Amino acid sequence: MLSKTPHNYPQVLDRKSAAKYLGLSPNTLAVWACTKKYNLRYIKVGRAVRYRLLDLEKFIEERLSS
């Protein structure tokens, strides 16, 4: 079983859930992965793509304006 954060998100999210977490469409994440537009790390096992919650949080932190 996957451990969950206090916000009830699992530690590893599928593309649809990761997109929802970021406020984007799943297609946007697919394009970013294909074009390597952003250095958003993901895990690929066969055809399944997963994103670690920590990587998504880091991605957001790096883009916060001060």
JODA-V131468 format. One record per residue. PHI is phi in degrees with one decimal (NA if undefined). D_FIRST is the distance of its C-alpha to the first C-alpha in whole Angstrom. Layout:
# JODA-V131468
[[PHI;D_FIRST] [PHI;D_FIRST]]
This chain:
# JODA-V131468
[[NA;0] [-78.1;4] [-75.1;6] [-120.3;9] [-84.7;13] [-59.7;16] [-88.8;16] [66.0;13] [-96.9;13] [-67.7;10] [-67.2;11] [-125.5;11] [-114.6;13] [-75.3;15] [-60.7;19] [-63.0;19] [-68.7;17] [-63.6;19] [-62.9;22] [-62.3;22] [-60.0;21] [-87.1;24] [77.5;26] [-122.0;27] [-92.1;27] [-57.8;24] [-63.9;28] [-61.5;28] [-63.4;25] [-64.3;26] [-65.1;30] [-59.9;29] [-66.4;27] [-70.2;30] [-91.5;32] [55.9;31] [-61.9;32] [-123.5;30] [-87.3;28] [-94.3;25] [-70.1;22] [-145.4;20] [-112.5;18] [-121.9;19] [-125.3;18] [64.2;20] [-94.7;21] [-80.6;18] [-117.0;18] [-131.8;16] [-123.9;17] [-76.9;15] [-58.4;16] [-61.0;18] [-67.6;20] [-66.9;21] [-64.9;22] [-63.7;24] [-57.8;25] [-66.4;26] [-57.0;28] [-66.3;30] [-105.1;31] [-71.2;32] [-88.4;36] [-96.8;38]]
